[in-house]
Amino acid sequence: MDRISKLRIHIAPVGYEVDRVVLPAKQEKADRVWLLLHENKNEDKSDPFTTKITNQLEKLGIEVKQEEHNRRDLFNIIRSIKNIVEKEKGNEVFVNLASGSKIQAIGTMMACMMFNDNKNIHPFYVEAKTYRGVDAKQPISTGIKDIQDVPPYSIKIPEEKLIYALEIIKKNNGKITKKEMAVISEEKNIITVNAQEENHSMARFASLDKNIIQPLEEQWKFINIEKIGRNRWITLTQEGKNAIEFLL
């Protein structure tokens, strides 16, 4: 897809801002804006601002979509950005770091650093022209003074086969024997086994250890291996459980 055919996509958490969402989308000629909304409507006081933002964007001819998440959960915020980036594959994605809460700013920036493999994600910060202070009925700022691009330095994430392996462990309630893991990994083509039939089982274990177990356990610290009886069990560490929250 050449650059001319790409859409310009904005992502903006919704808090108590209007201009800091609408004006950058207008100035940067956004084709579509994704609004990040709190999933619990009973706790969310930003609904009037969502309505104002949506009405103003639609008047400008900009399409509006919504993605719900728990705005207090860092991993949930990261996963929401990941979901949108996947849906907007092939487009240029601009992520607004200024329109929501501090934890949303941290989560959105982390997502930009984790999932920018195609170099199409562009975080930016919007400096307001005037600040009013907190008021549940009025935006906390008006106008925009400047839009600053933020360099999305990379945060390394596991390669795809390791993420698939984590998914297998998760689907087995976070605990699986190495034997079961080896069989499923071969079936799912996560590992490749080249051996004669009489050596197949040993070769499969060797491939699992080298390509999946060792990196997940030693490099990423996402799993533990424990011998119980005759079986060796793979279990998720807390780091592994945290990673699953935004990688899957």
BELNOR-V566692 format. One record per residue. N is the residue number from 1. RES is the residue in three letters. OMEGA is omega in whole degrees, 0 to 359 (none if undefined). D_LAST is the distance of its C-alpha to the last C-alpha in Angstrom with 1 decimal. Layout:
<<N,RES,OMEGA,D_LAST> <N,RES,OMEGA,D_LAST>>
This chain:
<<1,MET,180,26.7> <2,ASP,188,29.4> <3,ARG,183,29.1> <4,ILE,185,31.6> <5,SER,180,29.4> <6,LYS,174,26.3> <7,LEU,176,25.7> <8,ARG,186,25.6> <9,ILE,174,22.7> <10,HIS,173,22.8> <11,ILE,183,20.1> <12,ALA,170,21.8> <13,PRO,179,21.1> <14,VAL,174,24.0> <15,GLY,179,26.2> <16,TYR,180,30.0> <17,GLU,173,30.4> <18,VAL,183,31.6> <19,ASP,183,33.3> <20,ARG,171,30.7> <21,VAL,188,28.3> <22,VAL,187,30.9> <23,LEU,174,33.2> <24,PRO,178,30.8> <25,ALA,178,29.4> <26,LYS,184,33.1> <27,GLN,182,34.2> <28,GLU,175,31.5> <29,LYS,178,31.8> <30,ALA,174,28.3> <31,ASP,183,27.8> <32,ARG,177,25.0> <33,VAL,173,23.7> <34,TRP,176,20.4> <35,LEU,177,21.2> <36,LEU,185,18.7> <37,LEU,177,20.2> <38,HIS,187,20.0> <39,GLU,181,18.7> <40,ASN,184,21.7> <41,LYS,181,24.7> <42,ASN,179,27.2> <43,GLU,190,26.2> <44,ASP,178,26.0> <45,LYS,185,29.2> <46,SER,183,28.1> <47,ASP,178,28.6> <48,PRO,180,32.0> <49,PHE,175,30.5> <50,THR,180,27.9> <51,THR,180,30.8> <52,LYS,180,32.9> <53,ILE,182,30.3> <54,THR,181,29.5> <55,ASN,182,33.2> <56,GLN,179,34.1> <57,LEU,181,31.4> <58,GLU,175,32.3> <59,LYS,178,36.0> <60,LEU,181,35.1> <61,GLY,180,33.6> <62,ILE,179,30.0> <63,GLU,180,27.4> <64,VAL,173,25.3> <65,LYS,183,21.8> <66,GLN,174,19.9> <67,GLU,181,16.4> <68,GLU,177,16.4> <69,HIS,172,14.7> <70,ASN,187,16.1> <71,ARG,178,18.1> <72,ARG,186,18.8> <73,ASP,184,15.3> <74,LEU,183,14.4> <75,PHE,178,10.7> <76,ASN,178,10.7> <77,ILE,179,12.9> <78,ILE,181,10.9> <79,ARG,179,7.9> <80,SER,177,10.9> <81,ILE,179,12.3> <82,LYS,180,9.5> <83,ASN,181,9.6> <84,ILE,179,13.4> <85,VAL,178,13.6> <86,GLU,178,12.0> <87,LYS,183,14.5> <88,GLU,180,17.2> <89,LYS,181,16.9> <90,GLY,178,20.5> <91,ASN,175,21.7> <92,GLU,187,22.6> <93,VAL,180,20.5> <94,PHE,188,22.4> <95,VAL,183,20.8> <96,ASN,182,23.3> <97,LEU,191,23.2> <98,ALA,193,26.3> <99,SER,183,26.0> <100,GLY,181,23.9> <101,SER,179,23.9> <102,LYS,181,23.8> <103,ILE,175,20.4> <104,GLN,177,19.1> <105,ALA,179,21.0> <106,ILE,182,19.4> <107,GLY,180,15.8> <108,THR,179,16.5> <109,MET,178,18.4> <110,MET,179,15.7> <111,ALA,178,13.3> <112,CYS,183,16.3> <113,MET,183,16.8> <114,MET,193,13.3> <115,PHE,183,12.7> <116,ASN,182,16.4> <117,ASP,183,16.7> <118,ASN,178,19.0> <119,LYS,181,21.0> <120,ASN,180,20.8> <121,ILE,187,19.5> <122,HIS,176,22.4> <123,PRO,178,22.4> <124,PHE,179,25.7> <125,TYR,182,27.7> <126,VAL,176,30.3> <127,GLU,182,33.5> <128,ALA,178,35.3> <129,LYS,181,39.0> <130,THR,177,40.0> <131,TYR,180,38.4> <132,ARG,190,39.6> <133,GLY,187,37.8> <134,VAL,175,35.7> <135,ASP,186,36.9> <136,ALA,184,34.8> <137,LYS,182,36.8> <138,GLN,175,37.0> <139,PRO,182,34.7> <140,ILE,176,34.9> <141,SER,176,35.9> <142,THR,178,37.6> <143,GLY,174,37.8> <144,ILE,181,36.1> <145,LYS,185,37.9> <146,ASP,173,35.6> <147,ILE,184,32.1> <148,GLN,174,31.0> <149,ASP,180,28.5> <150,VAL,181,26.2> <151,PRO,180,25.4> <152,PRO,178,21.6> <153,TYR,189,22.0> <154,SER,166,19.1> <155,ILE,183,16.8> <156,LYS,173,15.7> <157,ILE,182,12.1> <158,PRO,176,11.8> <159,GLU,191,12.8> <160,GLU,183,10.9> <161,LYS,178,12.4> <162,LEU,176,11.4> <163,ILE,176,7.6> <164,TYR,179,8.7> <165,ALA,176,10.9> <166,LEU,179,8.6> <167,GLU,178,7.0> <168,ILE,180,10.8> <169,ILE,179,11.8> <170,LYS,182,9.6> <171,LYS,176,11.1> <172,ASN,176,14.4> <173,ASN,174,14.3> <174,GLY,182,13.6> <175,LYS,183,16.8> <176,ILE,177,18.0> <177,THR,178,21.2> <178,LYS,180,21.4> <179,LYS,178,23.4> <180,GLU,181,20.8> <181,MET,180,18.1> <182,ALA,181,20.6> <183,VAL,182,21.4> <184,ILE,181,18.0> <185,SER,177,17.1> <186,GLU,180,20.3> <187,GLU,182,19.9> <188,LYS,180,16.5> <189,ASN,175,18.3> <190,ILE,175,16.1> <191,ILE,177,19.5> <192,THR,182,23.0> <193,VAL,176,26.0> <194,ASN,182,29.5> <195,ALA,173,32.1> <196,GLN,185,35.0> <197,GLU,183,34.4> <198,GLU,179,36.2> <199,ASN,189,33.9> <200,HIS,183,30.7> <201,SER,180,29.3> <202,MET,180,30.1> <203,ALA,179,28.7> <204,ARG,177,25.4> <205,PHE,181,25.1> <206,ALA,179,26.2> <207,SER,179,23.6> <208,LEU,181,20.8> <209,ASP,185,22.3> <210,LYS,190,22.8> <211,ASN,185,19.6> <212,ILE,187,16.9> <213,ILE,184,18.5> <214,GLN,179,20.6> <215,PRO,180,18.1> <216,LEU,182,15.5> <217,GLU,189,18.4> <218,GLU,183,20.9> <219,GLN,187,19.2> <220,TRP,182,16.0> <221,LYS,183,17.2> <222,PHE,182,13.9> <223,ILE,169,15.9> <224,ASN,174,19.4> <225,ILE,182,21.8> <226,GLU,178,24.4> <227,LYS,177,27.4> <228,ILE,184,28.3> <229,GLY,182,31.3> <230,ARG,185,31.1> <231,ASN,170,27.3> <232,ARG,185,24.9> <233,TRP,174,21.7> <234,ILE,177,18.4> <235,THR,180,16.9> <236,LEU,170,14.2> <237,THR,176,15.9> <238,GLN,177,15.3> <239,GLU,178,13.9> <240,GLY,179,11.4> <241,LYS,178,10.5> <242,ASN,181,10.5> <243,ALA,180,8.2> <244,ILE,183,5.5> <245,GLU,181,6.4> <246,PHE,180,5.7> <247,LEU,183,3.8> <248,LEU,none,0.0>>
